[in-house]
Amino acid sequence: MPTVLQAIVESNTLSGLLERMDLSKACLDIVSKRIPLSLHTSIAAGPLTDGEWCILISNASAVAKLKQLEPIMLAAIQANGIQVQSIRFKRHYCE
C-alpha cells in the first residue's frame, strides 16, 4: 500500500500543489531575513499562484510596514530564482 507522500508525488495535481507550498515557504524564509524580528510572529506563507505570492499578516500595522518593504522583499525572492512578479498582502489571523 502506497504511503501518502508516494500518492502525492505520483499525482500530478497533488505534486504541483506540494511544489507551490514548498515555494511559498521558501518565499517566507527569504523575506523573513529582510524584515524586523518583531514582525516574524505576524506573518505566514499564503498561496503562490500565477506569479503572485500572498503573505498572510495578522495585524493591520504589520500590513502597513510590510507594504513599505515590498520592493525589497520582491527583489530578494526574485534574486533567489523564484518566479514571483507581485506580492499580495492579506490581513489574516496567523497561528
Protein Blocks (a to p, Z undefined) as FASTA:
>chain_A
ZZfklmmmmpmklmmmmmmmmmmmmmmmmmmmmccfklmmmgccdddeehiacdddfbfk
lmmmmmmmmmmmmmmmmmnopacfbdcddddddZZ
